[in-house]
């Protein structure tokens, strides 16, 4: 007998897990080439200083997560709303770093740990989107495409 767990709570957790995996895959695939590029063009500070290094890392995570969200049928609005969850945890830690209250390692660890709760908070603002299945995202694709076009045209 196969027990299948489905429903809104499972869909929420599945979305969160998939986005978390995708952001770390994005970081794993893109961070090293970005580092090589910065070294090659003489921008070593991008790899050596905490703020640019962490912002580049967050960007590689946003790229991976964004690609996966779009593949899974999420609207652009959801992708755009989720992106700050990769940056905000680092930004929150910068004042502690500059005040010598947190080391580079502490900023990086806390920043990474807080990303998942930050994503969960962003998801709570669109609970109806994240508690539906991915199939429902794709089913409503035409309506989402129209909403994305309106968002792009409004400039917000």
N, CA, C and O of each residue as an XYZ file, in Angstrom:
624
protein
N       0.848     -1.185      0.000
C       0.000      0.000      0.000
C       0.889      1.242      0.000
O       1.772      1.389      0.845
N       0.645      2.116     -0.943
C       1.428      3.336     -1.078
C       0.675      4.494     -0.433
O      -0.479      4.767     -0.762
N       1.361      5.175      0.501
C       0.751      6.332      1.145
C       1.266      7.578      0.441
O       2.475      7.795      0.362
N       0.361      8.391     -0.068
C       0.718      9.596     -0.789
C       0.301     10.802      0.040
O      -0.867     10.958      0.395
N       1.278     11.652      0.343
C       0.996     12.855      1.118
C       0.880     14.011      0.128
O       1.860     14.381     -0.519
N      -0.286     14.563      0.015
C      -0.529     15.694     -0.876
C      -1.366     16.717     -0.120
O      -1.967     16.422      0.914
N      -1.386     17.885     -0.648
C      -2.211     18.928     -0.066
C      -1.440     20.221      0.072
O      -0.259     20.283     -0.269
N      -2.093     21.250      0.566
C      -1.485     22.576      0.638
C      -0.175     22.628      1.433
O       0.778     23.272      0.996
N      -0.113     21.976      2.567
C       1.118     22.017      3.376
C       2.259     21.342      2.626
O       3.379     21.853      2.603
N       1.976     20.197      2.014
C       3.015     19.505      1.241
C       3.470     20.364      0.070
O       4.669     20.451     -0.198
N       2.541     20.997     -0.630
C       2.896     21.847     -1.775
C       3.800     22.995     -1.330
O       4.765     23.328     -2.019
N       3.494     23.595     -0.189
C       4.307     24.688      0.358
C       5.733     24.199      0.628
O       6.703     24.841      0.225
N       5.848     23.075      1.302
C       7.159     22.510      1.633
C       7.910     22.119      0.360
O       9.114     22.352      0.253
N       7.205     21.530     -0.600
C       7.847     21.138     -1.856
C       8.400     22.360     -2.581
O       9.528     22.334     -3.073
N       7.613     23.428     -2.647
C       8.095     24.662     -3.281
C       9.362     25.156     -2.586
O      10.347     25.492     -3.243
N       9.329     25.197     -1.269
C      10.465     25.701     -0.493
C      11.709     24.833     -0.701
O      12.805     25.355     -0.904
N      11.540     23.530     -0.651
C      12.677     22.619     -0.856
C      13.259     22.743     -2.263
O      14.478     22.787     -2.432
N      12.398     22.799     -3.256
C      12.879     22.904     -4.629
C      13.638     24.207     -4.853
O      14.692     24.215     -5.489
N      13.102     25.310     -4.328
C      13.784     26.593     -4.496
C      15.114     26.608     -3.758
O      16.088     27.180     -4.247
N      15.164     25.984     -2.585
C      16.408     25.929     -1.814
C      17.467     25.130     -2.575
O      18.617     25.555     -2.681
N      17.076     23.996     -3.091
C      18.019     23.184     -3.876
C      18.475     23.957     -5.107
O      19.666     23.980     -5.418
N      17.544     24.586     -5.804
C      17.882     25.324     -7.024
C      18.834     26.476     -6.744
O      19.727     26.750     -7.545
N      18.652     27.155     -5.610
C      19.554     28.287     -5.334
C      20.963     27.777     -5.041
O      21.933     28.418     -5.446
N      21.105     26.661     -4.360
C      22.437     26.131     -4.102
C      23.070     25.536     -5.366
O      24.288     25.591     -5.534
N      22.254     24.975     -6.241
C      22.784     24.512     -7.528
C      23.277     25.716     -8.330
O      24.355     25.669     -8.922
N      22.491     26.791     -8.351
C      22.912     28.004     -9.044
C      24.232     28.527     -8.523
O      25.107     28.912     -9.298
N      24.374     28.539     -7.203
C      25.629     28.989     -6.600
C      26.770     28.057     -6.991
O      27.857     28.513     -7.348
N      26.523     26.765     -6.924
C      27.567     25.799     -7.239
C      28.020     25.864     -8.687
O      29.198     25.662     -8.982
N      27.093     26.143     -9.589
C      27.420     26.176    -11.015
C      28.028     27.519    -11.422
O      28.923     27.553    -12.267
N      27.561     28.621    -10.839
C      27.951     29.941    -11.327
C      29.031     30.653    -10.512
O      29.713     31.528    -11.045
N      29.203     30.306     -9.247
C      30.137     31.064     -8.395
C      31.587     30.925     -8.862
O      32.319     31.914     -8.909
N      31.997     29.733     -9.199
C      33.388     29.528     -9.608
C      33.703     30.260    -10.915
O      34.719     30.952    -10.977
N      32.874     30.138    -11.968
C      33.162     30.910    -13.185
C      33.160     32.426    -12.931
O      33.965     33.153    -13.513
N      32.269     32.894    -12.076
C      32.244     34.324    -11.754
C      33.551     34.731    -11.081
O      34.119     35.775    -11.400
N      34.020     33.916    -10.164
C      35.284     34.191     -9.476
C      36.444     34.245    -10.457
O      37.286     35.139    -10.383
N      36.485     33.292    -11.368
C      37.540     33.283    -12.391
C      37.468     34.523    -13.277
O      38.492     35.114    -13.620
N      36.262     34.905    -13.638
C      36.085     36.086    -14.470
C      36.597     37.340    -13.754
O      37.308     38.151    -14.346
N      36.234     37.490    -12.489
C      36.673     38.670    -11.738
C      38.194     38.716    -11.622
O      38.796     39.782    -11.748
N      38.810     37.572    -11.385
C      40.272     37.526    -11.334
C      40.870     37.884    -12.694
O      41.857     38.615    -12.769
N      40.277     37.373    -13.755
C      40.805     37.596    -15.103
C      40.745     39.062    -15.516
O      41.618     39.538    -16.242
N      39.724     39.778    -15.061
C      39.596     41.183    -15.464
C      40.178     42.137    -14.422
O      40.052     43.356    -14.544
N      40.811     41.576    -13.405
C      41.474     42.408    -12.406
C      40.571     42.937    -11.304
O      40.920     43.898    -10.619
N      39.430     42.325    -11.135
C      38.505     42.750    -10.082
C      38.573     41.785     -8.893
O      37.545     41.275     -8.447
N      39.773     41.540     -8.386
C      39.956     40.592     -7.283
C      39.128     40.959     -6.050
O      38.728     40.088     -5.278
N      38.875     42.264     -5.874
C      38.093     42.702     -4.709
C      36.712     42.044     -4.673
O      36.131     41.893     -3.599
N      36.186     41.656     -5.824
C      34.877     40.995     -5.880
C      34.921     39.624     -5.209
O      33.900     39.115     -4.748
N      36.110     39.036     -5.159
C      36.281     37.732     -4.525
C      36.850     37.846     -3.120
O      36.739     36.914     -2.325
N      37.458     38.984     -2.813
C      38.193     39.122     -1.556
C      37.469     39.933     -0.480
O      37.776     39.794      0.704
N      36.531     40.762     -0.868
C      35.844     41.611      0.096
C      34.441     41.070      0.346
O      33.750     40.643     -0.579
N      34.038     41.097      1.601
C      32.786     40.458      2.020
C      31.564     40.940      1.249
O      30.808     40.120      0.730
N      31.358     42.227      1.164
C      30.110     42.718      0.570
C      29.982     42.299     -0.890
O      28.982     41.673     -1.242
N      30.945     42.614     -1.760
C      30.757     42.162     -3.148
C      30.712     40.645     -3.271
O      29.941     40.111     -4.069
N      31.530     39.946     -2.493
C      31.555     38.486     -2.564
C      30.181     37.903     -2.202
O      29.680     37.015     -2.892
N      29.585     38.400     -1.131
C      28.291     37.862     -0.702
C      27.170     38.259     -1.666
O      26.237     37.486     -1.884
N      27.259     39.460     -2.241
C      26.229     39.870     -3.195
C      26.320     39.072     -4.493
O      25.297     38.743     -5.092
N      27.529     38.763     -4.925
C      27.692     37.907     -6.110
C      27.152     36.513     -5.801
O      26.460     35.915     -6.625
N      27.464     36.004     -4.631
C      26.977     34.680     -4.250
C      25.451     34.661     -4.228
O      24.831     33.730     -4.742
N      24.847     35.690     -3.633
C      23.385     35.765     -3.594
C      22.812     35.840     -5.009
O      21.770     35.251     -5.295
N      23.492     36.559     -5.882
C      23.022     36.674     -7.271
C      23.061     35.330     -7.975
O      22.139     34.997     -8.719
N      24.110     34.553     -7.754
C      24.160     33.226     -8.381
C      23.019     32.351     -7.860
O      22.476     31.525     -8.593
N      22.666     32.539     -6.597
C      21.545     31.789     -6.029
C      20.218     32.240     -6.633
O      19.352     31.419     -6.933
N      20.070     33.542     -6.805
C      18.840     34.075     -7.411
C      18.681     33.537     -8.830
O      17.576     33.178     -9.237
N      19.765     33.481     -9.577
C      19.685     32.977    -10.954
C      19.208     31.525    -10.969
O      18.297     31.178    -11.722
N      19.817     30.682    -10.147
C      19.396     29.278    -10.094
C      17.952     29.115     -9.663
O      17.190     28.364    -10.272
N      17.580     29.830     -8.597
C      16.217     29.739     -8.088
C      15.212     30.283     -9.098
O      14.140     29.706     -9.284
N      15.557     31.391     -9.748
C      14.645     32.005    -10.719
C      14.405     31.092    -11.908
O      13.273     30.927    -12.361
N      15.478     30.502    -12.406
C      15.321     29.560    -13.521
C      14.398     28.406    -13.142
O      13.516     28.027    -13.912
N      14.606     27.859    -11.961
C      13.784     26.725    -11.542
C      12.331     27.146    -11.341
O      11.416     26.418    -11.726
N      12.114     28.308    -10.747
C      10.737     28.770    -10.538
C      10.020     28.922    -11.882
O       8.856     28.542    -12.013
N      10.710     29.474    -12.872
C      10.084     29.650    -14.188
C       9.848     28.295    -14.862
O       8.808     28.087    -15.485
N      10.804     27.380    -14.739
C      10.621     26.042    -15.302
C       9.394     25.378    -14.690
O       8.648     24.681    -15.378
N       9.191     25.594    -13.405
C       8.070     24.973    -12.699
C       6.762     25.739    -12.867
O       5.740     25.355    -12.298
N       6.790     26.829    -13.651
C       5.545     27.516    -13.998
C       5.180     28.701    -13.126
O       4.061     29.205    -13.222
N       6.085     29.159    -12.280
C       5.783     30.316    -11.428
C       5.806     31.600    -12.252
O       6.591     31.743    -13.190
N       4.937     32.522    -11.884
C       4.873     33.825    -12.561
C       6.116     34.642    -12.256
O       6.787     34.419    -11.249
N       6.419     35.599    -13.142
C       7.548     36.495    -12.921
C       7.386     37.271    -11.620
O       8.369     37.519    -10.923
N       6.170     37.653    -11.289
C       5.943     38.406    -10.055
C       6.457     37.608     -8.851
O       7.081     38.178     -7.956
N       6.204     36.312     -8.820
C       6.675     35.476     -7.711
C       8.197     35.403     -7.691
O       8.816     35.450     -6.628
N       8.792     35.288     -8.869
C      10.252     35.221     -8.968
C      10.869     36.510     -8.435
O      11.820     36.482     -7.655
N      10.317     37.631     -8.867
C      10.832     38.941     -8.446
C      10.657     39.142     -6.946
O      11.535     39.699     -6.286
N       9.544     38.698     -6.413
C       9.304     38.847     -4.974
C      10.206     37.935     -4.141
O      10.524     38.250     -2.994
N      10.612     36.809     -4.718
C      11.438     35.857     -3.972
C      12.910     36.270     -3.954
O      13.622     35.944     -3.005
N      13.369     36.962     -4.958
C      14.791     37.302     -5.084
C      15.374     38.005     -3.852
O      16.484     37.656     -3.449
N      14.696     38.966     -3.239
C      15.305     39.633     -2.074
C      15.624     38.691     -0.906
O      16.457     39.015     -0.059
N      14.975     37.545     -0.862
C      15.254     36.599      0.232
C      16.694     36.109      0.217
O      17.193     35.642      1.241
N      17.378     36.205     -0.931
C      18.786     35.806     -1.001
C      19.697     36.930     -0.516
O      20.792     36.663     -0.023
N      19.265     38.173     -0.648
C      20.111     39.328     -0.323
C      19.902     39.851      1.100
O      20.865     40.193      1.786
N      18.653     39.910      1.536
C      18.328     40.538      2.819
C      19.101     39.931      3.995
O      19.584     40.685      4.839
N      19.238     38.613      4.088
C      19.996     38.074      5.226
C      21.439     38.579      5.298
O      21.956     38.823      6.389
N      22.085     38.735      4.150
C      23.448     39.286      4.151
C      23.427     40.755      4.543
O      24.223     41.193      5.374
N      22.524     41.508      3.951
C      22.447     42.947      4.218
C      22.193     43.215      5.694
O      22.742     44.160      6.260
N      21.375     42.398      6.309
C      21.102     42.543      7.745
C      22.380     42.366      8.558
O      22.551     43.000      9.599
N      23.271     41.509      8.086
C      24.503     41.222      8.826
C      25.620     42.244      8.610
O      26.536     42.321      9.428
N      25.568     43.028      7.535
C      26.653     43.965      7.241
C      26.941     44.952      8.373
O      28.112     45.162      8.688
N      25.943     45.562      8.996
C      26.275     46.487     10.090
C      27.054     45.814     11.232
O      27.935     46.428     11.833
N      26.726     44.563     11.523
C      27.450     43.834     12.566
C      28.900     43.597     12.149
O      29.816     43.668     12.968
N      29.089     43.317     10.866
C      30.437     43.108     10.339
C      31.251     44.401     10.422
O      32.385     44.395     10.902
N      30.675     45.496      9.958
C      31.398     46.766      9.949
C      31.633     47.321     11.349
O      32.543     48.124     11.554
N      30.821     46.901     12.307
C      31.021     47.296     13.702
C      31.944     46.320     14.435
O      32.103     46.416     15.652
N      32.545     45.392     13.711
C      33.425     44.358     14.268
C      32.723     43.482     15.308
O      33.343     43.007     16.259
N      31.428     43.282     15.110
C      30.665     42.402     15.991
C      30.418     41.034     15.362
O      29.934     40.113     16.021
N      30.758     40.913     14.075
C      30.603     39.635     13.368
C      31.761     39.473     12.394
O      32.173     40.428     11.736
N      32.272     38.272     12.312
C      33.362     37.969     11.377
C      32.780     37.700      9.989
O      31.566     37.588      9.821
N      33.658     37.600      9.010
C      33.241     37.240      7.656
C      32.517     35.894      7.676
O      31.478     35.722      7.038
N      33.083     34.949      8.416
C      32.467     33.625      8.508
C      31.074     33.710      9.112
O      30.144     33.061      8.632
N      30.929     34.510     10.167
C      29.615     34.654     10.807
C      28.595     35.240      9.843
O      27.455     34.780      9.779
N      29.004     36.249      9.099
C      28.089     36.862      8.127
C      27.665     35.830      7.089
O      26.483     35.729      6.758
N      28.613     35.072      6.580
C      28.301     34.081      5.554
C      27.401     32.965      6.103
O      26.447     32.556      5.442
N      27.701     32.484      7.291
C      26.895     31.403      7.870
C      25.482     31.894      8.177
O      24.500     31.264      7.784
N      25.387     33.010      8.875
C      24.066     33.531      9.244
C      23.286     33.904      7.984
O      22.090     33.631      7.891
N      23.960     34.527      7.017
C      23.287     34.892      5.769
C      22.685     33.688      5.070
O      21.544     33.738      4.611
N      23.451     32.603      4.988
C      22.940     31.394      4.332
C      21.828     30.739      5.147
O      20.836     30.279      4.583
N      21.987     30.695      6.454
C      20.975     30.055      7.300
C      19.647     30.811      7.232
O      18.583     30.192      7.225
N      19.703     32.144      7.183
C      18.474     32.940      7.185
C      17.766     32.988      5.830
O      16.629     33.451      5.743
N      18.427     32.514      4.779
C      17.780     32.550      3.464
C      16.510     31.715      3.412
O      15.507     32.154      2.848
N      16.534     30.544      3.978
C      15.364     29.666      3.908
C      14.190     30.271      4.675
O      13.083     30.302      4.137
N      14.379     30.759      5.920
C      13.256     31.439      6.567
C      12.803     32.686      5.807
O      11.612     32.994      5.780
N      13.748     33.408      5.187
C      13.366     34.591      4.403
C      12.500     34.181      3.208
O      11.542     34.873      2.866
N      12.838     33.059      2.579
C      12.010     32.564      1.471
C      10.632     32.160      1.980
O       9.623     32.436      1.331
N      10.588     31.508      3.139
C       9.300     31.092      3.708
C       8.424     32.308      4.007
O       7.214     32.277      3.779
N       9.035     33.375      4.516
C       8.268     34.600      4.790
C       7.714     35.167      3.488
O       6.543     35.540      3.424
N       8.544     35.236      2.449
C       8.060     35.723      1.149
C       6.914     34.853      0.640
O       5.957     35.360      0.054
N       7.012     33.566      0.859
C       5.963     32.644      0.424
C       4.654     32.877      1.167
O       3.575     32.710      0.599
N       4.748     33.259      2.426
C       3.535     33.491      3.215
C       2.702     34.651      2.667
O       1.484     34.676      2.844
N       3.350     35.610      2.005
C       2.618     36.731      1.416
C       1.815     36.314      0.184
O       0.894     37.023     -0.223
N       2.153     35.184     -0.405
C       1.431     34.638     -1.567
C       1.075     33.180     -1.277
O       1.299     32.296     -2.104
N       0.530     32.953     -0.115
C       0.247     31.594      0.349
C      -0.574     30.793     -0.660
O      -0.306     29.612     -0.877
N      -1.564     31.424     -1.274
C      -2.402     30.683     -2.222
C      -1.589     30.186     -3.420
O      -1.914     29.148     -3.997
N      -0.541     30.915     -3.797
C       0.318     30.488     -4.913
C       1.180     29.293     -4.520
O       1.343     28.351     -5.296
N       1.727     29.339     -3.315
C       2.697     28.323     -2.905
C       2.064     27.086     -2.269
O       2.758     26.104     -2.004
N       0.762     27.126     -2.025
C       0.098     25.935     -1.500
C      -0.603     25.152     -2.605
O      -1.196     24.105     -2.347
N      -0.536     25.654     -3.822
C      -1.068     24.884     -4.946
C       0.060     24.061     -5.571
O       1.241     24.325     -5.349
N      -0.326     23.083     -6.338
C       0.678     22.227     -6.971
C       1.316     22.950     -8.150
O       0.775     23.935     -8.653
N       2.459     22.459     -8.581
C       3.123     23.026     -9.754
C       2.238     22.881    -10.986
O       2.255     23.740    -11.867
N       1.474     21.811    -11.054
C       0.574     21.615    -12.198
C      -0.424     22.757    -12.282
O      -0.789     23.187    -13.376
N      -0.869     23.251    -11.131
C      -1.808     24.370    -11.131
C      -1.147     25.645    -11.643
O      -1.803     26.464    -12.287
N       0.152     25.825    -11.364
C       0.868     26.984    -11.905
C       0.825     26.943    -13.427
O       0.535     27.946    -14.078
N       1.115     25.780    -13.981
C       1.160     25.652    -15.435
C      -0.232     25.747    -16.038
O      -0.391     26.263    -17.145
N      -1.238     25.260    -15.330
C      -2.615     25.304    -15.801
C      -3.093     26.741    -15.956
O      -3.865     27.049    -16.863
N      -2.639     27.609    -15.080
C      -3.044     29.008    -15.126
C      -2.040     29.863    -15.883
O      -1.974     31.076    -15.684
N      -1.260     29.230    -16.748
C      -0.177     29.904    -17.458
C      -0.602     31.114    -18.265
O       0.087     32.134    -18.241
N      -1.714     31.035    -18.979
C      -2.135     32.164    -19.815
C      -2.479     33.373    -18.960
O      -2.106     34.498    -19.293
N      -3.181     33.151    -17.873
C      -3.525     34.262    -16.977
C      -2.268     34.843    -16.347
O      -2.158     36.057    -16.176
N      -1.324     33.980    -16.004
C      -0.067     34.453    -15.422
C       0.738     35.252    -16.433
O       1.339     36.269    -16.086
N       0.756     34.799    -17.684
C       1.494     35.520    -18.720
C       0.915     36.916    -18.905
O       1.657     37.884    -19.065
N      -0.400     37.019    -18.882
C      -1.043     38.330    -19.005
C      -0.677     39.210    -17.816
O      -0.372     40.390    -17.993
N      -0.703     38.657    -16.613
C      -0.344     39.423    -15.422
C       1.124     39.854    -15.468
O       1.461     40.959    -15.043
N       1.990     38.989    -15.979
C       3.408     39.342    -16.115
C       3.597     40.473    -17.112
O       4.403     41.374    -16.880
N       2.858     40.437    -18.229
C       2.962     41.529    -19.211
C       2.497     42.848    -18.605
O       3.114     43.891    -18.822
N       1.406     42.796    -17.845
C       0.894     44.015    -17.205
C       1.900     44.538    -16.193
O       2.090     45.749    -16.082
N       2.545     43.646    -15.454
C       3.562     44.049    -14.499
C       4.738     44.727    -15.205
O       5.231     45.757    -14.745
N       5.183     44.149    -16.317
C       6.303     44.716    -17.059
C       5.938     46.078    -17.646
O       6.768     46.987    -17.662
N       4.710     46.222    -18.124
C       4.277     47.481    -18.717
C       4.098     48.578    -17.681
O       4.286     49.758    -17.975
N       3.730     48.179    -16.456
C       3.529     49.184    -15.406
C       4.844     49.700    -14.853
O       4.883     50.721    -14.167
N       5.925     48.984    -15.157
C       7.256     49.415    -14.696
C       7.516     49.105    -13.243
O       8.459     49.643    -12.663
N       6.705     48.249    -12.631
C       6.937     47.897    -11.226
C       7.421     46.493    -11.083
O       7.666     46.035     -9.967
